[in-house]
Amino acid sequence: MTEDLSLILEDTQDSMKKAINHLEAELVRIRAGKANPSMLEGIFVDYYGNPTAISQAANVSVMDARTISVQPWEKNMLQPIERAIIAANIGINPQNDGNIIRLFLPPLTEERRKEFVKRSNAEGEHAKIAVRGIRRESIEHIKKLQKEGLSEDAAKDAENDIQVITDKFITLVEKHLAVKEKEIMAV
């Protein structure tokens, strides 16, 4: 039975780490006034009939703090990449000079910064919900083990361990949100 409990605790921790990794990936997409190539992740372009990530069809790099350059491997991909960026509605208008697409990030207004903070807080709330859901599932597994003969004390100890893990990950979500808010609100 203790083997089952340690497996449940391990699975709980792994699942919660995945929730945090997802949160980190989502927070990177929320721009904070600085150019970041990952802002274009999730944008797909039609590459010979197949939806392909822009990073697979072009070289995406940061030219300076407010400029991203997208240089397609093939010149005939300039227009489709430009259209895909416009269609993605990321708040940046691409500038196409015939060889390269440049994305100039405008400075953020106070209102826009607050909007980004709200969006990052919403992502944080999704992560907290995911962590709590994982906690609930783990506790249900422990209760099933208890019905199968696990002692009540061992079950209570395991539930407390899961709560400690949950608290640790909720605190981690809060730290990520605080860092992102500070990054967004920095002028």
C-alpha positions as CSV (number, residue, x, y, z in Angstrom):
1,M,0.0,0.0,0.0
2,T,2.8,2.5,0.8
3,E,4.1,1.8,-2.7
4,D,0.7,2.9,-4.1
5,L,0.8,6.0,-1.9
6,S,4.2,7.1,-3.0
7,L,3.2,6.5,-6.6
8,I,0.1,8.7,-6.1
9,L,2.3,11.5,-4.5
10,E,4.8,11.2,-7.4
11,D,2.0,11.4,-10.0
12,T,0.4,14.4,-8.2
13,Q,3.7,16.3,-8.2
14,D,4.4,15.5,-11.9
15,S,0.9,16.6,-13.0
16,M,1.2,19.8,-11.0
17,K,4.6,20.5,-12.6
18,K,3.0,20.1,-16.0
19,A,0.3,22.6,-15.0
20,I,3.1,25.1,-14.0
21,N,4.9,24.5,-17.2
22,H,1.7,25.2,-19.1
23,L,1.3,28.4,-17.1
24,E,4.9,29.5,-17.9
25,A,4.3,28.9,-21.6
26,E,1.1,30.9,-21.6
27,L,2.7,33.8,-19.7
28,V,5.5,34.0,-22.2
29,R,2.9,34.6,-24.9
30,I,1.6,37.6,-23.1
31,R,3.9,40.3,-24.2
32,A,5.4,42.8,-21.8
33,G,6.7,45.3,-24.2
34,K,9.7,43.3,-25.1
35,A,10.1,41.3,-28.3
36,N,10.1,37.6,-27.9
37,P,10.1,35.0,-30.7
38,S,7.7,32.8,-28.7
39,M,5.0,35.4,-29.3
40,L,4.6,33.8,-32.7
41,E,4.2,30.3,-31.4
42,G,0.8,28.9,-32.1
43,I,0.6,30.8,-35.4
44,F,0.4,28.5,-38.4
45,V,0.9,29.2,-42.0
46,D,-0.2,27.1,-45.0
47,Y,3.0,25.6,-46.3
48,Y,2.3,23.6,-49.4
49,G,-1.1,22.5,-48.1
50,N,0.1,21.7,-44.6
51,P,-0.5,23.9,-41.5
52,T,3.1,24.6,-40.3
53,A,4.3,26.7,-37.4
54,I,6.0,29.9,-38.6
55,S,9.2,28.9,-36.9
56,Q,9.3,25.8,-39.2
57,A,8.9,27.9,-42.3
58,A,11.1,30.9,-41.4
59,N,13.9,32.1,-39.3
60,V,12.3,34.1,-36.4
61,S,14.7,36.3,-34.4
62,V,14.8,39.3,-32.2
63,M,16.5,42.3,-33.8
64,D,16.3,44.6,-30.8
65,A,14.1,45.0,-27.7
66,R,11.0,46.0,-29.7
67,T,11.6,44.3,-33.1
68,I,11.1,40.7,-34.3
69,S,12.3,39.7,-37.7
70,V,10.8,36.8,-39.7
71,Q,12.8,35.7,-42.7
72,P,11.1,32.9,-44.7
73,W,13.2,30.0,-46.0
74,E,11.5,30.7,-49.4
75,K,10.5,34.1,-50.8
76,N,7.1,32.9,-51.9
77,M,6.2,32.3,-48.3
78,L,6.3,36.1,-47.4
79,Q,2.7,36.8,-48.2
80,P,1.2,33.7,-46.5
81,I,3.3,34.3,-43.3
82,E,2.2,38.0,-43.3
83,R,-1.4,37.0,-43.7
84,A,-1.1,34.4,-40.9
85,I,0.3,37.0,-38.5
86,I,-2.4,39.5,-39.3
87,A,-5.1,36.7,-38.9
88,A,-3.6,35.7,-35.5
89,N,-4.6,39.2,-34.2
90,I,-1.6,39.5,-31.8
91,G,-1.8,43.3,-31.9
92,I,1.2,43.8,-34.2
93,N,1.1,44.8,-37.9
94,P,3.8,43.1,-39.9
95,Q,6.0,45.2,-42.2
96,N,7.0,43.3,-45.4
97,D,10.0,44.8,-47.4
98,G,10.1,42.0,-50.0
99,N,12.8,40.0,-48.2
100,I,12.0,40.0,-44.5
101,I,9.0,40.7,-42.3
102,R,9.5,43.0,-39.4
103,L,7.2,43.2,-36.4
104,F,7.6,46.4,-34.5
105,L,6.1,46.2,-31.0
106,P,4.5,49.5,-30.0
107,P,5.1,50.8,-26.5
108,L,2.3,49.7,-24.2
109,T,-0.2,52.2,-22.8
110,E,-1.3,52.0,-19.2
111,E,-4.7,50.6,-20.2
112,R,-3.1,47.9,-22.4
113,R,-0.7,47.0,-19.5
114,K,-3.7,46.5,-17.1
115,E,-5.4,44.4,-19.8
116,F,-2.3,42.2,-20.0
117,V,-2.1,41.9,-16.2
118,K,-5.8,40.7,-16.2
119,R,-5.0,38.2,-18.9
120,S,-2.0,36.8,-17.0
121,N,-4.1,36.7,-13.8
122,A,-6.7,34.7,-15.7
123,E,-4.0,32.2,-16.9
124,G,-2.9,32.0,-13.3
125,E,-6.4,31.2,-12.2
126,H,-6.6,28.4,-14.8
127,A,-3.3,27.0,-13.4
128,K,-4.7,27.1,-9.8
129,I,-7.9,25.3,-11.0
130,A,-5.8,22.7,-12.7
131,V,-3.7,22.2,-9.5
132,R,-6.8,21.9,-7.3
133,G,-8.3,19.4,-9.8
134,I,-5.2,17.3,-9.5
135,R,-5.4,17.4,-5.7
136,R,-9.0,16.3,-5.8
137,E,-8.2,13.3,-8.1
138,S,-5.3,12.3,-5.9
139,I,-7.4,12.4,-2.7
140,E,-10.0,10.3,-4.5
141,H,-7.3,7.7,-5.3
142,I,-6.3,7.7,-1.6
143,K,-9.9,7.2,-0.5
144,K,-10.2,4.2,-2.9
145,L,-7.1,2.7,-1.4
146,Q,-8.6,3.3,2.1
147,K,-11.7,1.3,1.0
148,E,-9.3,-1.5,-0.1
149,G,-7.7,-1.7,3.3
150,L,-5.3,1.3,3.8
151,S,-5.3,2.5,7.4
152,E,-7.1,5.7,8.2
153,D,-3.9,7.2,9.6
154,A,-1.9,6.5,6.5
155,A,-4.7,7.9,4.4
156,K,-4.8,11.1,6.5
157,D,-1.0,11.5,6.3
158,A,-1.1,11.1,2.5
159,E,-3.9,13.6,2.2
160,N,-1.8,16.1,4.2
161,D,1.2,15.4,2.0
162,I,-0.9,16.2,-1.0
163,Q,-2.2,19.4,0.5
164,V,1.4,20.4,1.3
165,I,2.4,19.8,-2.4
166,T,-0.7,21.7,-3.6
167,D,0.1,24.7,-1.4
168,K,3.7,24.7,-2.7
169,F,2.4,24.8,-6.3
170,I,-0.2,27.4,-5.6
171,T,2.5,29.6,-4.1
172,L,4.6,29.0,-7.2
173,V,1.7,30.2,-9.4
174,E,1.5,33.3,-7.3
175,K,5.2,34.0,-7.7
176,H,5.0,33.6,-11.5
177,L,2.1,36.0,-11.6
178,A,3.9,38.5,-9.4
179,V,7.0,38.4,-11.7
180,K,4.9,38.7,-14.8
181,E,2.8,41.6,-13.4
182,K,6.1,43.4,-12.4
183,E,7.4,42.8,-15.9
184,I,4.3,44.1,-17.6
185,M,3.9,47.2,-15.4
186,A,7.6,48.3,-15.8
187,V,7.6,51.3,-18.0
